[in-house]
Amino acid sequence: MEKKPNLFARIKDWFIDMKAEFKRVVWPSFSKVKKNTLTVILFVLAVGIVIWLLDWLFGLGMALLINR
């Protein structure tokens, strides 16, 4: 039966593997990060405005139905 390495050996192996994985990561450039961040902010604002308008329209519709 194969014996498992002790806790410290497993932790050491985990850190070695993690370091190797970080070397393979392709990090985006700062300009790409800025562009993507701006895109996300604009999209969130647009969706928020659409939801606000729908809420306002449905509220107006409900008020008209209730006041009949």
ChimeraX attribute file (.defattr): number of C-alpha atoms within 10 A of each C-alpha:
attribute: neighborCount
match mode: 1-to-1
recipient: residues
	/A:1	3
	/A:2	4
	/A:3	5
	/A:4	8
	/A:5	10
	/A:6	8
	/A:7	9
	/A:8	9
	/A:9	11
	/A:10	12
	/A:11	12
	/A:12	11
	/A:13	13
	/A:14	12
	/A:15	12
	/A:16	11
	/A:17	11
	/A:18	11
	/A:19	11
	/A:20	11
	/A:21	10
	/A:22	10
	/A:23	9
	/A:24	8
	/A:25	8
	/A:26	7
	/A:27	10
	/A:28	8
	/A:29	9
	/A:30	9
	/A:31	9
	/A:32	11
	/A:33	12
	/A:34	11
	/A:35	11
	/A:36	12
	/A:37	12
	/A:38	12
	/A:39	12
	/A:40	12
	/A:41	10
	/A:42	12
	/A:43	12
	/A:44	12
	/A:45	12
	/A:46	12
	/A:47	11
	/A:48	12
	/A:49	12
	/A:50	12
	/A:51	12
	/A:52	12
	/A:53	12
	/A:54	12
	/A:55	12
	/A:56	12
	/A:57	12
	/A:58	12
	/A:59	12
	/A:60	12
	/A:61	11
	/A:62	11
	/A:63	11
	/A:64	10
	/A:65	9
	/A:66	8
	/A:67	6
	/A:68	5
